[in-house]
Amino acid sequence: MHIAAQVLVALVALIHAYFLVLEMFLWDTDRGRKAFGTTPAFSRESATLAANQGLYNGFMAAGLVWGLLAADPVAFQAQVFFLSCLIVAGVYGAATVSRKILYAQALPSALALGAVLLAG
């Protein structure tokens, strides 16, 4: 179970690293607009806000990687903390922005957290 938990944590970290790239570097491109369903005018005007959101996702990914590389008990604690943050942010985002955030962020994080708790 420990290996499965670590694989799930790594996948969530990769998802959030991808969000960083989308929001910080690809936001005002065809690919970024397609991913988030925005118009050229909106993506141009909101690029700074999206970059800020991308930075947040990068910090979440970095925290999960730290949790993968650290020794216990820090590894377990970091994974639980960062996955919990992502679940809360995902539920809030789903309630306020788009239901898709529940499936793209909260669900993978919840699955990873469940595996981490079972393995711990």
Order of alpha helices (4+ residues) and beta strands (2+ residues): alpha-alpha-alpha-alpha-alpha-alpha
